[in-house]
């Protein structure tokens, strides 16, 4: 599989998960997104942690933990015990290495696994966090059920994610590449809340952070332009379409401006 175009949008869910995982574990994505793979970066992660009431030694699960950025921030700044689970084994290895390098290996543990079948016992965590990933899961309701299962009664789930009105998305933002970019299968904020509610998770706080989405679009555009000029060979064989990127970014920026696309924070609580 050399890029998002290798699969049709109707591919089975396991293949979609594998393709998304491959995309987010690639070095090209790291070049375009930097250290934080979601809008708002570390500042929004800290806001999420504060909204969750994160305290030292609480056990937290980071679902779709990627290369460990969120988990390591929580372990370092909030002194939590953080488990991270990601579908890509390469991300798991990178996160483990980053934890060792940061001196946080005793406070973190990373495993390879599926958000829709979490490899953890019931009622194990005080909090679950999931940043810019629920929108990519093929079965969001099952993932929400798993969040609730592994949470202790009274525990909270904290989500930051892309929001979208699917019926209003332009064609540039509906293909598989857009799914991997956290757009094509994003839902309205109210629908995320309804999915969580059906799993027994009551939403207690929401915030809109659409400006963070604009900043990320600007960042990707600037880095694409720079890499196009200085290192065009870096994209060879990656599936990144340099000529097709500008109209997609322009469509995304316009969608944020008209309210079709956005970014939000959501906190939900498991009923005791």
N, C-alpha and C positions, 0 to 999 in steps of 0.2 A: 504494500500500500504506500504510494508515494505522495498522497495528498488528499484533501477532502473530496476531490472530484472522483476518487477511486470507488466511491460508493454512491448509489442512488439514494435520494432522501427517504425512500420507502424501505430501506434496508432493515433487517431484523434488529431488535433492540440491542442484542449482544454485540453485533457488528458496529452499530452506532456508538455504543459505549467505548469499544476498542478504538474506533477512529477518533473520537473526541479525546480519549486518553493519549493516543499517539500525538495528536495535534498539540496538546498542552504540555507534553513532555519534550517537545522539540526545542532545539537551540534557537531556531528562528523566532518562535514565540517569546522566548526569553529576551532576545534582542529587541523586539518590538514593544514588549510590555514592561521590561525592567524587572526589579525585584518583586513587585506586587502585581499579581495577575488579575486584579479586579479594580474597578473604579473606586476612587477615594483613598486607596493605598492604606498605609499604616494608620493614618489619622482616623479613617472611618472604622478600621478594625478596633482601635482603642475606644471609639464612641460606642461600638457594639458591645465590647467587653464591659464598659461602664454601665450601659443600659441593662446588661445581664446581672449586674451586681457581683461581678467576678471578684473572688477573694482568694488569698493564699491557701494552697493545699487542697482546694476543690478539684475534683476530677472532671475534666472537660474533654469532650470528643470533637475533633475537627474532621468533618466529613468532606471528602474531596480535598485533602490537605495539600495536594501538589508537592512542591519542593520544600514545604514546611514553614513558609514565611509566617502565616498566622499562628500556627502552633508554637513556634519558637518565640514570637512576640509575647504570647500569653504566658508561656513558661518563664520568660525572663522578666518582663515588666510586672506581671501579676502573681508570679510565683505559684502558678497552678501546676497540677500534674496533668499533662495533655497527651492524649492518644490521637494519632492521626491515621486516617484510612484513605487510600487512594487506589483507583482502578489500575494505574500504571505502575508496574514494578520498578521502572527506571526512576520515577518520582520518589517512590519509597526509599530507594537506595540513596538518592541525592539528599532527601530529608534527613535520613540517618547520619549521613556524613556531615551535614550542616549542624546537626545537634551535637555531634562529637566536637566539631571545630569550635562551637560556641560554648562548650562546657555545660551543655544542658541535657546530656544523654540520660542522666538520672531522673530528670523531670519529664521526659518525653519518650514515647514509643510509637513507631510507625510500622504499619502493616499494609499489605496489598489486599484489597477487598472491594466489594460491591456495595454502594450506598443502599441498594434495594434489598440486600441480604447482609446486614452488618454482622461482622464476626465477633460479637460481644454478647455477654449475658444480659438478661433483663435487669432493669432498674439499677444500672451500674454508675451512671454519671449524673452530676448535679447540673451540667449544662452541655448542650450540643450547639456547635457553630457550623455554619455552612455558607461560605462566601462565593457568590457568583457561580453557583454550580447546580442548584435545584432546577434552574431553567433548562439545563442540558439533560437531566435525567429523563429517560423515556417514560418511566412509570413514576410520576411525582407522588401519587397517592400512596404507593407502596413505600417509597422513601420516607414520606411523612410518618407512616405507620411504624417504620423502623426507628425513626427519631424518638417517637413516643415510647416505644418498647424499651429502649436502652436508658431512658431518663428515669430518675427517681421521681416519685410523686412530689409535686411542687417544683420540680426542676423546670428549667427554661431552655428553649431553643432560640438562638439568635441567627437571623438570616440577613445578608445583604445580597441583593440580586437585581438583575435586569427585569424591568417591567415592560410590557408591550400590549397593544391592542392588536391581536393577530390578524383580524379581518381588515385592518388598515395598513398593514406593513406593505411597502413597495416590493416589487419583484426582486430587487437587488438584495433584499434582506430576508428571503424565505428559503434559500437553498441549503444544502448540507454545510457549506462553508459558513453560512450565517448561523446555523445551529451550533457549530463548534465555536463561533464567536459569541455565543450566549445570547443570540437574538431571535433566531427563527422559531424556537419553541418556548420563548418567554411568555408569561401570562400577566394579566392585570393584577395589581396588588390585592384587590378584593378576592380574586380567584385563588391566589396563594393562601390567603387567610382562610378561605373556605376549605381548601385541601387540608390544611393543618387542623381545622376544627373537626373535620370528619375523622381525623386520627386521634381526637381527644386533646388537642392543643389549642388553648384559647388565646387569641391574639390580645395582647395588653398594650402594645405600643407600635406605632408605625411612623416613619419619617420618609420624606421624599428628598433624594439627593441627586436630582437630574444633572446639576452642574458638574458633578463628578464624572458623569458619562461624557459630557462635552470635553472636559479636560483630557480624558483618556483618548477620545477620538483625535484631538489635536496632537497629543503625544505620539500616537501611532503614525499619523500623517507626517509629522516632522521627522520621525526616525526612518520611515520608509523613504522619504525624499533624500535624507542623508545617506542611507545605505545604497540607494540607487546610484548616487553620484560616486561614492567612495568604495563600495564593495558589492557591485552587482552580482558577482559570482557566488556570493553567499546564499542566493536564492535558488541556485541551480539544483534541480531535483527535489525541491521542497514542496512543490505544489502551490507556492505563493505566486499569484498572478500580479506582477507589478503594474501592468497596464490596466487591469481590471480593478485594482484597489481604489483609485481615486473616486470613481463613481459610487462605489459601495460606501466609502467614508462620507461622501457628500450626502448620500441618501440617509445614512444614519444620523448625520448632523441635522438634516431637515426634519427627520422623524422625531428627534428630541424637541426641536423647536415647536412642532405642532402638537406635542403631547402624545404622539403615538408610541414613543419609546422613552424610557426613563430608567432610573435606578432608585432603589428604596431599601430601607432598613425595617426589619420586622422582628418583634419579640413576642413569643407565645409561651404560655405556661401549661404544663401538664397538670390536670386537675388532680387534687390529692385524693 
